[in-house]
Amino acid sequence: MAESFKYKRVEFQPGKQKEFIIKSKNDLCLNWEEFAKIAKTSTRNLNDWKNEKNSMPFSSVENICKKRKCKIPENIILKDQYWYIEKAALAGGKATYEKYGIIGGDQNNRKEKWFEWWENEGKLVPNNILKPLPCKKPSFSKELAEFIGIVLGDGGISDRQIVITLHRITDKEYSKFVRKMIVKLFGITAGEYRNKYSLADNIVISRTDLVRYFINVIGLEKGNKIKHQVDIPQWIKNNEDFRIACVRGLMDTDGCVIIHKYKSKGKVYFYKKLAFTSRSFPLLNSVRNILTDLKIKSRITRNNFDVRIDARNDVEDYFRIFGSHNPKHIERYKN
């Protein structure tokens, strides 16, 4: 029997269910107890079906027809197992309303009394649910600077969450690295949320206290990064190791390895370039300045949204100095 039909109920036309049961019992020459076993029910249920108090399960109709070696009756309707619940609930709700009116009394009065209680008592009662969950607040380090780069690249900050969005397939291994970094830095296991409509999945840290730390201590801003024209925090810019780590986090998220193809004298040549993309101009300029300080030549493209490293030796120097923790960048660079 198909699983989709197993728990269906059968609705006969008036009088036909009784006719089906009596005819089946007589054709099989069984008493009511024997017939109930064929239908896999009790004699009481069988009697209710005969009197058409309840509908029959499709499985019972099918068992009877198999025993009789006949087809399933025509002109029947299959309904879901609990098809009647919505109908009964509506009827019950209507009857209750007609008898008692609105349950709970005057709604506006209830709301006023609740606010009165909240102002005088409720908000003063200690409640652990309202307390921010604890988390580690690490001191400034290379690892924290790299994480800040990741957040400035593919992350975002709201009132209560820090969210990092990565590609489900191409960033699969890098996503594991980021989640391990979150545990190491903050002592938190981040949530993972798959997008039903795209391959962009979210790594989510839900900690109000950590959001406050990121804003008040680290120097990031919540909300739209482009609107705020975000930049690398000054404490990172003041330390060369932190600058390198932060740019690595930025490039691993919002950067890419470009394979440049050109033709010369009938031969096709390939070489690799690097690009970092952002709509925040202070962030673009900071990345370029850090690259320049480390003797890596770069340029901001005509559209003003990319920092490009074009020369082969500068790309090599980038991977030698900054490296990468994103396997897709490493593989694309080496292959």
Residue frames relative to the residue before (quaternion, step in Angstrom):
aa qw qx qy qz dx dy dz
M 1.0000 0.0000 0.0000 0.0000 0.00 0.00 0.00
A 0.4952 -0.6560 0.4753 0.3140 3.58 -0.90 0.85
E 0.5556 -0.6396 0.4222 0.3224 3.57 -0.94 0.94
S 0.6413 0.5571 -0.3285 0.4128 3.58 1.04 -0.80
F 0.7141 0.4280 -0.2527 0.4929 3.62 1.19 -0.49
K 0.4741 0.7410 -0.4101 0.2408 3.55 1.24 -0.50
Y 0.8006 0.2794 -0.1271 0.5146 3.57 0.91 -0.93
K 0.3940 0.7185 -0.4828 0.3088 3.60 1.21 0.39
R 0.3145 -0.7013 0.6020 0.2164 3.54 -1.32 0.42
V 0.3400 -0.7467 0.5431 0.1786 3.57 -1.12 0.74
E 0.1316 -0.7749 0.6142 0.0703 3.55 -0.88 0.99
F 0.2047 -0.7735 0.5941 0.0826 3.57 -0.58 1.25
Q 0.5536 -0.5335 0.4950 0.4048 3.53 -1.31 0.17
P 0.6754 -0.5165 0.3199 0.4180 3.64 -1.08 0.63
G 0.8152 0.2322 -0.2029 0.4903 3.55 -0.89 1.03
K 0.6237 0.5876 -0.3413 0.3863 3.59 1.14 -0.52
Q 0.6063 0.5479 -0.3693 0.4424 3.61 1.09 -0.60
K 0.6455 0.5042 -0.3147 0.4797 3.60 0.96 -0.85
E 0.6504 0.5227 -0.3089 0.4565 3.56 0.94 -0.89
F 0.6501 0.5256 -0.3097 0.4530 3.59 1.00 -0.90
I 0.6832 0.4903 -0.2951 0.4536 3.61 0.89 -0.91
I 0.6831 0.4815 -0.3011 0.4592 3.61 0.82 -0.94
K 0.6651 0.4987 -0.3095 0.4617 3.60 0.90 -0.89
S 0.6506 0.5162 -0.3200 0.4558 3.60 0.97 -0.85
K 0.6489 0.5137 -0.3173 0.4631 3.60 0.94 -0.87
N 0.6856 0.4819 -0.2912 0.4615 3.58 0.88 -0.90
D 0.6493 0.5220 -0.3230 0.4490 3.62 0.97 -0.83
L 0.7205 0.4275 -0.2437 0.4887 3.57 1.07 -0.74
C 0.3260 -0.7782 0.4794 0.2415 3.58 1.32 -0.13
L 0.4331 0.6853 -0.4624 0.3592 3.57 0.88 0.99
N 0.4376 -0.6261 0.5501 0.3376 3.54 -1.30 0.36
W 0.7233 -0.4671 0.2749 0.4279 3.59 -1.27 0.22
E 0.6396 0.5233 -0.3369 0.4512 3.62 0.97 -0.73
E 0.6636 0.4907 -0.3000 0.4783 3.59 0.96 -0.87
F 0.6608 0.5098 -0.3095 0.4557 3.56 0.98 -0.83
A 0.6124 0.5566 -0.3423 0.4451 3.59 1.12 -0.74
K 0.6269 0.5361 -0.3361 0.4546 3.60 1.06 -0.72
I 0.6234 0.5289 -0.3346 0.4687 3.59 1.05 -0.76
A 0.7171 0.4325 -0.2398 0.4911 3.58 0.98 -0.86
K 0.3417 -0.7654 0.4714 0.2741 3.59 1.37 -0.15
T 0.5858 0.5174 -0.4008 0.4781 3.55 0.78 1.10
S 0.5775 -0.5584 0.4464 0.3942 3.57 -1.28 -0.13
T 0.6303 -0.5291 0.3962 0.4071 3.59 -1.26 0.35
R 0.6032 0.5584 -0.3578 0.4431 3.59 1.14 -0.63
N 0.6578 0.4938 -0.3028 0.4814 3.58 0.91 -0.91
L 0.6433 0.5390 -0.3160 0.4425 3.53 0.99 -0.92
N 0.6452 0.5175 -0.3147 0.4656 3.57 1.04 -0.80
D 0.6344 0.5171 -0.3210 0.4766 3.60 1.08 -0.79
W 0.6348 0.5151 -0.3339 0.4692 3.60 1.01 -0.76
K 0.6442 0.5343 -0.3177 0.4457 3.56 0.99 -0.92
N 0.7211 0.4100 -0.2318 0.5081 3.56 1.05 -0.81
E 0.4193 -0.7530 0.4172 0.2884 3.58 1.41 0.14
K 0.2790 0.7451 -0.5432 0.2682 3.54 1.03 0.91
N 0.7900 0.1363 -0.0423 0.5962 3.56 1.09 -0.80
S 0.4880 -0.6249 0.5089 0.3352 3.55 -1.23 0.41
M 0.4726 -0.6793 0.4916 0.2712 3.57 -1.23 0.52
P 0.4895 -0.6123 0.5140 0.3482 3.61 -1.14 0.54
F 0.5704 -0.5990 0.4354 0.3552 3.57 -1.07 0.69
S 0.6138 0.5690 -0.3542 0.4172 3.60 1.04 -0.76
S 0.6573 0.5019 -0.3141 0.4663 3.61 1.02 -0.76
V 0.6262 0.5223 -0.3300 0.4756 3.58 1.01 -0.82
E 0.6660 0.5087 -0.3020 0.4545 3.56 0.93 -0.90
N 0.6432 0.5263 -0.3225 0.4530 3.62 0.96 -0.85
I 0.6558 0.5117 -0.3059 0.4632 3.58 0.96 -0.89
C 0.6753 0.4977 -0.2942 0.4580 3.58 0.94 -0.93
K 0.6188 0.5346 -0.3449 0.4608 3.59 1.06 -0.70
K 0.6635 0.4999 -0.3023 0.4674 3.57 0.97 -0.90
R 0.6985 0.4446 -0.2621 0.4957 3.60 1.05 -0.76
K 0.2957 -0.7694 0.4980 0.2694 3.57 1.32 -0.41
C 0.5085 0.6034 -0.4408 0.4279 3.51 0.90 1.07
K 0.6138 -0.5583 0.4127 0.3758 3.58 -1.27 0.25
I 0.6035 -0.5165 0.4549 0.4027 3.53 -1.32 0.36
P 0.5534 -0.6274 0.4156 0.3569 3.65 -0.87 0.85
E 0.4274 -0.6841 0.5309 0.2596 3.56 -1.15 0.68
N 0.7982 0.3196 -0.2341 0.4538 3.54 -1.36 0.19
I 0.4614 0.6209 -0.4948 0.3960 3.56 0.95 0.91
I 0.2758 -0.7362 0.5935 0.1726 3.57 -1.25 0.44
L 0.2699 -0.7511 0.5824 0.1543 3.58 -0.91 0.96
K 0.0643 -0.8000 0.5965 -0.0013 3.54 -0.83 1.04
D 0.6081 -0.5459 0.4205 0.3941 3.57 -1.25 0.46
Q 0.6952 -0.5196 0.3068 0.3906 3.53 -1.20 0.63
Y 0.8029 0.2100 -0.0947 0.5497 3.60 0.92 -0.92
W 0.1052 0.8545 -0.5001 0.0930 3.56 1.04 0.84
Y 0.6881 0.5279 -0.2683 0.4192 3.55 1.10 -0.73
I 0.5044 0.7007 -0.4170 0.2839 3.62 1.20 -0.41
E 0.6592 0.5066 -0.3168 0.4565 3.59 0.88 -0.92
K 0.6470 0.5210 -0.3104 0.4622 3.55 0.98 -0.90
A 0.6767 0.4874 -0.2892 0.4701 3.59 0.93 -0.93
A 0.6406 0.5325 -0.3264 0.4467 3.59 1.00 -0.82
L 0.6472 0.5149 -0.3151 0.4655 3.57 0.97 -0.85
A 0.6604 0.5025 -0.3052 0.4671 3.56 0.98 -0.89
G 0.6599 0.5098 -0.3030 0.4614 3.58 0.98 -0.87
G 0.6542 0.5155 -0.3127 0.4566 3.56 0.98 -0.85
K 0.6446 0.5233 -0.3110 0.4625 3.55 0.99 -0.87
A 0.6657 0.5030 -0.3000 0.4624 3.59 0.93 -0.94
T 0.6521 0.5172 -0.3128 0.4577 3.60 0.97 -0.84
Y 0.6558 0.5134 -0.3067 0.4607 3.57 0.97 -0.89
E 0.6648 0.5076 -0.3044 0.4558 3.58 0.97 -0.88
K 0.7009 0.4686 -0.2642 0.4683 3.57 1.10 -0.73
Y 0.8359 0.2271 -0.0745 0.4941 3.60 0.82 -1.01
G 0.4346 -0.6569 0.4959 0.3656 3.60 1.17 -0.44
I 0.7741 -0.3016 0.2352 0.5045 3.61 -1.21 -0.48
I 0.3997 -0.7087 0.5303 0.2386 3.59 -0.79 1.05
G 0.7677 0.3327 -0.2518 0.4863 3.57 -0.89 0.92
G 0.5099 -0.6790 0.4080 0.3353 3.57 1.22 0.02
D 0.7987 -0.2854 0.2253 0.4794 3.54 -1.29 -0.43
Q 0.4055 -0.7551 0.4637 0.2244 3.58 -0.56 1.18
N 0.6546 0.5145 -0.3186 0.4531 3.61 0.95 -0.82
N 0.6415 0.5179 -0.3182 0.4679 3.55 1.04 -0.79
R 0.6288 0.5361 -0.3295 0.4568 3.58 1.01 -0.82
K 0.6636 0.5124 -0.3027 0.4533 3.56 0.95 -0.93
E 0.6495 0.5187 -0.3123 0.4599 3.59 0.96 -0.88
K 0.6687 0.4971 -0.2980 0.4658 3.57 0.94 -0.92
W 0.6332 0.5263 -0.3448 0.4507 3.62 1.02 -0.73
F 0.6681 0.4917 -0.3062 0.4671 3.59 0.88 -0.89
E 0.6177 0.5397 -0.3365 0.4625 3.56 1.08 -0.75
W 0.6544 0.4965 -0.2997 0.4852 3.59 1.02 -0.88
W 0.6554 0.5283 -0.3229 0.4326 3.58 0.90 -0.91
E 0.6877 0.4871 -0.2905 0.4533 3.60 0.85 -0.93
N 0.7489 0.4202 -0.2206 0.4624 3.60 0.94 -0.88
E 0.8319 0.1568 -0.0491 0.5301 3.59 1.01 -0.75
G 0.6931 0.5597 -0.3059 0.3359 3.54 0.63 -1.21
K 0.7343 0.4355 -0.2585 0.4520 3.58 0.74 -0.99
L 0.6355 0.5375 -0.3231 0.4503 3.59 1.27 -0.31
V 0.5922 0.5742 -0.3667 0.4303 3.60 1.24 -0.35
P 0.4528 -0.6888 0.4857 0.2909 3.65 -0.72 0.99
N 0.0197 0.7975 -0.6003 0.0566 3.56 -0.88 0.95
N 0.4027 -0.7513 0.4729 0.2230 3.56 -0.52 1.19
I 0.5599 0.6115 -0.3877 0.4027 3.58 1.18 -0.54
L 0.7049 0.4676 -0.2514 0.4703 3.57 1.10 -0.78
K 0.5608 0.6031 -0.3953 0.4069 3.60 1.24 -0.18
P 0.4919 -0.6422 0.4878 0.3281 3.62 -0.94 0.79
L 0.4771 -0.6612 0.4950 0.3003 3.59 -0.98 0.81
P 0.5196 -0.6680 0.4324 0.3110 3.59 -1.00 0.78
C 0.0556 0.7680 -0.6377 0.0179 3.55 -1.28 0.46
K 0.5536 -0.5802 0.4752 0.3621 3.55 -1.27 0.38
K 0.1526 -0.7465 0.6393 0.1042 3.55 -1.14 0.71
P 0.2046 -0.8420 0.4863 0.1128 3.57 0.12 1.27
S 0.5024 -0.6073 0.5137 0.3389 3.53 -1.24 0.48
F 0.6748 -0.4957 0.3499 0.4201 3.58 -1.26 0.36
S 0.1374 0.7797 -0.5919 0.1511 3.55 -0.90 1.02
K 0.6771 -0.4602 0.3683 0.4406 3.57 -1.32 0.11
E 0.6509 0.5236 -0.3230 0.4447 3.59 0.96 -0.86
L 0.6623 0.4886 -0.3080 0.4772 3.58 0.96 -0.86
A 0.6345 0.5318 -0.3328 0.4515 3.60 0.99 -0.80
E 0.6466 0.5045 -0.3228 0.4723 3.59 1.02 -0.78
F 0.6441 0.5124 -0.3274 0.4641 3.58 1.01 -0.77
I 0.6095 0.5354 -0.3514 0.4672 3.58 1.06 -0.70
G 0.6228 0.5344 -0.3300 0.4664 3.59 1.06 -0.75
I 0.6368 0.5270 -0.3183 0.4642 3.58 1.03 -0.83
V 0.6708 0.4904 -0.2923 0.4734 3.59 0.95 -0.92
L 0.6630 0.4895 -0.3090 0.4748 3.61 0.97 -0.81
G 0.6636 0.5039 -0.2990 0.4651 3.57 1.18 -0.58
D 0.8420 -0.0001 0.0581 0.5364 3.57 0.28 -1.26
G 0.5806 0.6083 -0.3668 0.3979 3.58 1.16 0.45
G 0.1162 -0.7671 0.6239 0.0935 3.50 -1.39 -0.03
I 0.2293 -0.7736 0.5801 0.1116 3.57 -1.17 0.63
S 0.0889 -0.7671 0.6342 0.0390 3.55 -0.94 0.98
D 0.7731 -0.3493 0.2305 0.4766 3.61 -1.24 -0.16
R 0.8346 0.1815 -0.0542 0.5172 3.58 0.97 -0.81
Q 0.7744 0.3273 -0.1660 0.5154 3.60 1.20 -0.15
I 0.1983 -0.6907 0.6752 0.1666 3.47 -1.40 0.45
V 0.0678 -0.8236 0.5623 -0.0302 3.58 -0.59 1.18
I 0.0892 -0.7674 0.6339 0.0367 3.56 -0.98 0.94
T 0.1816 -0.8071 0.5586 0.0598 3.57 -0.72 1.09
L 0.0359 0.8041 -0.5874 0.0845 3.56 -0.69 1.16
H 0.5771 -0.5986 0.4356 0.3448 3.55 -1.23 0.53
R 0.5328 -0.6796 0.4121 0.2904 3.55 -0.80 1.08
I 0.7664 0.3626 -0.1913 0.4945 3.60 0.95 -0.83
T 0.7671 0.3907 -0.2275 0.4552 3.59 0.53 -1.16
D 0.7449 0.3528 -0.2132 0.5246 3.61 1.14 -0.54
K 0.2601 0.8149 -0.4919 0.1625 3.59 1.22 0.33
E 0.7156 0.4301 -0.2550 0.4877 3.59 0.82 -0.98
Y 0.6353 0.5259 -0.3305 0.4589 3.58 1.02 -0.77
S 0.5952 0.5704 -0.3526 0.4427 3.57 1.08 -0.70
K 0.6275 0.5235 -0.3303 0.4723 3.60 1.03 -0.77
F 0.6351 0.5305 -0.3201 0.4613 3.58 1.00 -0.86
V 0.6660 0.5048 -0.3041 0.4573 3.61 0.91 -0.92
R 0.6640 0.5038 -0.3165 0.4530 3.61 0.91 -0.85
K 0.6328 0.5110 -0.3287 0.4799 3.61 1.05 -0.73
M 0.6273 0.5395 -0.3282 0.4558 3.57 1.04 -0.79
I 0.6375 0.5325 -0.3211 0.4549 3.60 1.01 -0.82
V 0.6416 0.5099 -0.3202 0.4753 3.59 0.98 -0.83
K 0.6786 0.5032 -0.2899 0.4498 3.59 0.89 -0.97
L 0.7285 0.4497 -0.2479 0.4535 3.59 0.85 -0.95
F 0.8469 0.2151 -0.0475 0.4839 3.57 0.77 -1.08
G 0.4217 -0.7222 0.4577 0.3019 3.59 1.27 -0.11
I 0.5682 0.5833 -0.3632 0.4528 3.56 1.19 0.60
T 0.2781 -0.7053 0.6203 0.2011 3.55 -1.12 0.70
A 0.3230 -0.7871 0.4974 0.1696 3.55 -0.40 1.25
G 0.4712 -0.6450 0.5193 0.3039 3.56 -1.20 0.53
E 0.2203 -0.7482 0.6097 0.1412 3.54 -1.27 0.51
Y 0.0330 -0.8097 0.5854 -0.0262 3.56 -0.80 1.03
R 0.2651 -0.7808 0.5528 0.1204 3.55 -0.66 1.19
N 0.3681 -0.7148 0.5559 0.2111 3.53 -0.95 0.93
K 0.4110 -0.7375 0.4836 0.2310 3.59 -0.73 1.09
Y 0.7676 0.4087 -0.1782 0.4605 3.54 1.09 -0.72
S 0.7846 0.1519 -0.1212 0.5888 3.61 1.23 0.00
L 0.5547 -0.5995 0.4610 0.3470 3.57 -1.34 -0.02
A 0.5030 0.6309 -0.4302 0.4048 3.59 1.27 0.28
D 0.0545 -0.8259 0.5608 -0.0189 3.58 -0.29 1.28
N 0.3670 -0.7571 0.5120 0.1730 3.56 -1.16 0.67
I 0.1960 -0.6963 0.6774 0.1334 3.51 -1.19 0.81
V 0.0744 -0.8508 0.5193 -0.0307 3.58 -0.47 1.22
I 0.1252 -0.7411 0.6565 0.0636 3.55 -0.97 1.01
S 0.0968 -0.8063 0.5830 0.0245 3.58 -0.53 1.17
R 0.3714 0.6921 -0.5321 0.3161 3.55 -0.04 1.35
T 0.3537 -0.7499 0.5226 0.1985 3.59 -0.45 1.20
D 0.6494 0.5360 -0.3138 0.4388 3.56 0.98 -0.87
L 0.6632 0.4949 -0.3057 0.4709 3.59 1.02 -0.77
V 0.5948 0.5477 -0.3575 0.4673 3.59 1.09 -0.68
R 0.6494 0.5099 -0.3143 0.4685 3.60 0.94 -0.88
Y 0.6412 0.5277 -0.3157 0.4591 3.57 1.00 -0.84
F 0.6571 0.5125 -0.3070 0.4596 3.59 0.96 -0.88
I 0.7061 0.4533 -0.2656 0.4748 3.59 1.00 -0.77
N 0.7750 0.4014 -0.1959 0.4471 3.57 0.74 -1.10
V 0.7691 0.3365 -0.1776 0.5136 3.60 1.05 -0.71
I 0.7386 0.4156 -0.2370 0.4750 3.57 0.74 -1.05
G 0.4421 -0.7389 0.4202 0.2865 3.58 1.09 -0.62
L 0.4604 0.6497 -0.4762 0.3729 3.60 1.13 0.56
E 0.3404 -0.7219 0.5623 0.2165 3.57 -1.32 0.17
K 0.3786 -0.6997 0.5484 0.2575 3.54 -1.12 0.65
G 0.6624 0.4964 -0.3740 0.4183 3.53 -1.22 0.51
N 0.8045 -0.3162 0.2275 0.4485 3.54 -1.34 -0.33
K 0.3906 -0.7518 0.4864 0.2135 3.58 -0.58 1.19
I 0.6529 0.5095 -0.3193 0.4606 3.59 1.01 -0.76
K 0.6430 0.5228 -0.3186 0.4601 3.58 0.96 -0.90
H 0.7228 0.4238 -0.2409 0.4898 3.59 0.96 -0.86
Q 0.2531 -0.7782 0.5283 0.2265 3.61 1.26 -0.34
V 0.0336 -0.8640 0.5018 -0.0237 3.53 0.74 1.20
D 0.1282 -0.7735 0.6176 0.0620 3.54 -1.29 0.44
I 0.6204 -0.5077 0.4332 0.4120 3.56 -1.33 0.20
P 0.5039 -0.6623 0.4536 0.3189 3.64 -0.82 0.91
Q 0.6138 -0.6067 0.3716 0.3421 3.56 -1.07 0.76
W 0.6304 0.5495 -0.3544 0.4183 3.61 0.99 -0.73
I 0.6219 0.5051 -0.3368 0.4947 3.58 1.20 -0.46
K 0.6559 0.5235 -0.3136 0.4442 3.58 0.94 -0.87
N 0.6676 0.5356 -0.2953 0.4245 3.58 1.12 -0.65
N 0.7440 0.3361 -0.1910 0.5450 3.61 1.25 -0.21
E 0.4536 -0.7245 0.4418 0.2724 3.62 -0.60 1.10
D 0.6511 0.5099 -0.3285 0.4562 3.61 0.92 -0.83
F 0.6512 0.5057 -0.3131 0.4713 3.58 1.02 -0.81
R 0.6300 0.5423 -0.3344 0.4440 3.59 1.01 -0.83
I 0.6544 0.5136 -0.3066 0.4626 3.58 0.93 -0.93
A 0.6737 0.5007 -0.2980 0.4546 3.59 0.89 -0.96
C 0.6645 0.5127 -0.3091 0.4473 3.59 0.94 -0.89
V 0.6549 0.4956 -0.3150 0.4756 3.60 0.94 -0.86
R 0.6059 0.5449 -0.3568 0.4568 3.60 1.05 -0.69
G 0.6564 0.5026 -0.3052 0.4726 3.61 0.96 -0.85
L 0.6454 0.5157 -0.3141 0.4678 3.58 1.02 -0.80
M 0.7039 0.4654 -0.2719 0.4626 3.57 0.83 -1.00
D 0.6379 0.5361 -0.3337 0.4408 3.61 1.03 -0.71
T 0.7339 0.3921 -0.2304 0.5045 3.60 1.15 -0.51
D 0.8227 0.1849 -0.0724 0.5327 3.58 0.68 -1.10
G 0.5882 0.5525 -0.3827 0.4498 3.57 1.21 0.40
C 0.0856 -0.7904 0.6019 0.0754 3.56 -1.29 0.14
V 0.4020 -0.6583 0.5779 0.2665 3.52 -1.33 0.45
I 0.1708 -0.7926 0.5819 0.0640 3.56 -0.67 1.15
I 0.2419 -0.7435 0.6046 0.1522 3.56 -0.93 0.91
H 0.1776 -0.8006 0.5687 0.0634 3.55 -0.44 1.30
K 0.1158 -0.8026 0.5851 0.0119 3.55 -0.77 1.09
Y 0.1323 0.7818 -0.6037 0.0827 3.57 -0.92 0.89
K 0.3506 -0.7355 0.5526 0.1752 3.53 -1.28 0.50
S 0.0538 0.7882 -0.6098 0.0635 3.56 -0.96 0.90
K 0.8478 -0.0556 -0.0169 0.5272 3.55 -0.78 1.14
G 0.7440 -0.4313 0.2093 0.4656 3.54 0.95 0.98
K 0.6634 0.4733 -0.3125 0.4880 3.61 1.23 -0.13
V 0.3330 -0.7291 0.5673 0.1892 3.54 -1.13 0.75
Y 0.1009 -0.8021 0.5884 0.0138 3.56 -0.83 1.05
F 0.1556 -0.7704 0.6132 0.0796 3.53 -1.21 0.65
Y 0.1607 0.7551 -0.6352 0.0215 3.54 -1.18 0.54
K 0.5163 -0.6882 0.4434 0.2514 3.53 -1.22 0.63
K 0.0997 -0.7460 0.6553 0.0647 3.52 -1.23 0.72
L 0.2880 -0.7301 0.5857 0.2022 3.56 -1.30 0.27
A 0.0349 -0.7925 0.6088 0.0122 3.57 -1.06 0.74
F 0.1056 -0.7453 0.6543 0.0722 3.54 -1.11 0.79
T 0.1445 -0.8229 0.5487 0.0306 3.57 -0.71 1.10
S 0.1993 0.7541 -0.6110 0.1348 3.55 -1.02 0.89
R 0.3623 -0.7090 0.5602 0.2286 3.56 -1.20 0.57
S 0.5693 0.5458 -0.3966 0.4698 3.56 1.28 0.20
F 0.3485 -0.7865 0.4732 0.1899 3.59 -0.36 1.22
P 0.6212 0.5198 -0.3663 0.4579 3.67 0.96 -0.66
L 0.6495 0.5175 -0.3168 0.4582 3.58 1.01 -0.79
L 0.6345 0.5227 -0.3225 0.4693 3.60 0.98 -0.84
N 0.6847 0.4903 -0.2884 0.4556 3.58 0.85 -0.95
S 0.6384 0.5248 -0.3291 0.4569 3.59 1.03 -0.77
V 0.6378 0.5148 -0.3265 0.4707 3.59 0.98 -0.84
R 0.6695 0.4955 -0.3074 0.4601 3.59 0.87 -0.90
N 0.6530 0.5180 -0.3189 0.4512 3.60 0.95 -0.82
I 0.6392 0.5139 -0.3241 0.4716 3.58 1.03 -0.79
L 0.6402 0.5116 -0.3235 0.4730 3.60 0.97 -0.82
T 0.6540 0.5196 -0.3092 0.4546 3.59 0.94 -0.89
D 0.6397 0.5371 -0.3217 0.4459 3.59 0.97 -0.87
L 0.7324 0.3807 -0.2153 0.5219 3.57 1.17 -0.61
K 0.5629 -0.6695 0.3413 0.3441 3.55 1.27 0.64
I 0.4940 0.6080 -0.4623 0.4153 3.58 1.08 0.68
K 0.3311 -0.7634 0.5236 0.1827 3.56 -0.60 1.16
S 0.0862 0.7757 -0.6197 0.0829 3.55 -1.01 0.87
R 0.1750 -0.7679 0.6051 0.1162 3.55 -1.31 0.16
I 0.3671 -0.6635 0.5923 0.2724 3.53 -1.29 0.40
T 0.4436 -0.7358 0.4502 0.2431 3.56 -0.69 1.14
R 0.7153 -0.4846 0.3059 0.3999 3.55 -1.31 0.37
N 0.6736 0.4908 -0.3138 0.4548 3.57 1.07 -0.61
N 0.4132 -0.7567 0.4160 0.2892 3.58 1.40 -0.05
F 0.6080 0.5645 -0.3572 0.4290 3.59 1.20 0.37
D 0.7457 0.3686 -0.2009 0.5174 3.62 1.22 -0.25
V 0.1882 -0.6779 0.6887 0.1752 3.50 -1.32 0.58
R 0.1112 -0.8211 0.5595 0.0177 3.59 -0.65 1.12
I 0.1497 -0.7142 0.6749 0.1093 3.51 -1.19 0.75
D 0.1703 -0.8580 0.4822 0.0471 3.56 -0.28 1.29
A 0.7174 0.4822 -0.2744 0.4212 3.57 0.75 -1.06
R 0.5855 -0.6200 0.4028 0.3324 3.54 -1.03 0.88
N 0.6871 0.4827 -0.3006 0.4522 3.58 0.87 -0.90
D 0.6330 0.5137 -0.3398 0.4690 3.62 1.13 -0.59
V 0.6117 0.5233 -0.3483 0.4803 3.60 1.08 -0.66
E 0.6392 0.5169 -0.3172 0.4729 3.58 1.00 -0.85
D 0.6566 0.5056 -0.3134 0.4637 3.59 0.96 -0.85
Y 0.6092 0.5487 -0.3659 0.4404 3.58 1.02 -0.73
F 0.7122 0.4455 -0.2727 0.4689 3.60 0.74 -1.00
R 0.6210 0.5291 -0.3473 0.4623 3.61 1.13 -0.53
I 0.7452 0.4053 -0.2190 0.4822 3.60 0.92 -0.92
F 0.7868 0.3360 -0.1576 0.4932 3.57 0.76 -1.08
G 0.1924 -0.7911 0.5505 0.1846 3.58 0.95 -0.89
S 0.2357 -0.7487 0.5955 0.1710 3.55 -1.31 -0.28
H 0.2484 -0.7485 0.5942 0.1577 3.54 -1.19 0.65
N 0.5834 0.5582 -0.3759 0.4547 3.57 1.29 0.13
P 0.4055 -0.7588 0.4524 0.2349 3.62 -0.34 1.22
K 0.6265 0.5495 -0.3660 0.4143 3.62 1.00 -0.66
H 0.6415 0.5040 -0.3258 0.4778 3.62 1.09 -0.66
I 0.6540 0.5175 -0.3143 0.4535 3.57 0.93 -0.92
E 0.6734 0.4977 -0.2973 0.4587 3.58 0.89 -0.94
R 0.6752 0.4916 -0.3001 0.4609 3.59 0.91 -0.87
Y 0.6484 0.5134 -0.3168 0.4644 3.58 1.07 -0.70
K 0.7317 0.4436 -0.2476 0.4545 3.59 0.89 -0.91
N 0.7350 0.4212 -0.2388 0.4747 3.61 1.04 -0.66
